[in-house]
Amino acid sequence: MRQRGRGDGTAPKAYHTDDVYIIGGESVYRQFLPYCDEAQITWIDFAYAADTHFPNLDQNVAWEMVQESDEQTYFDLCYEYRLYKKK
């Protein structure tokens, strides 16, 4: 069980880390990412025209990819699952 402070003098409620899932948008992801120890990502192999995106953990030195699935296909959409752990 983990409990981490929010930096504002208050602490979030303690939860078992495998019980909490954060489902964005981008600002929600950015707010909660510092409290996460693990990120389960569905990585889509397509560049969508969008103004917001999930933070790229491959470019973040605090995170490392520890598992990657084989590429999957759903109709013409290619994707894979990636597991990142905080170093």
C-alpha positions, -999 to +999 in steps of 0.1 A: +000+000+000+013+034-009+004+069+002+021+099-013+016+136-004+003+160-030+028+187-022+001+210-008+003+198+028-025+173+023-021+136+016-043+115-008-062+086+007-041+054+009-050+028-017-035-005-028-015+006-059-031-022-081-066-009-073-063+026-087-065+034-125-064+069-139-083+074-171-074+109-185-075+135-203-040+149-205-042+173-176-055+145-153-026+122-164-001+150-157-016+157-123-015+120-112+016+107-129+039+118-100+019+095-076+021+065-099+047+037-096+035+019-128+018+029-160-001+004-183-002+021-217-020+011-249+004+025-275-012+032-309+010+033-340-006+063-356-001+100-353-034+116-348-039+153-354-046+164-318-037+192-295-032+171-264-015+137-258-005+114-229+030+123-217+057+103-236+073+081-209+100+070-233+114+105-231+111+107-193+142+095-175+122+087-143+104+059-162+115+027-180+095+003-202+097-031-186+073-051-208+060-047-244+034-069-261+035-081-296+018-058-321-020-062-322-043-052-350-080-042-348-093-036-383-066-012-396-054+000-362-021-013-350-013-011-313+006-027-285+005-028-247+034-013-228+042-015-191+063+012-176+077+013-140+091+043-122+128+039-115 
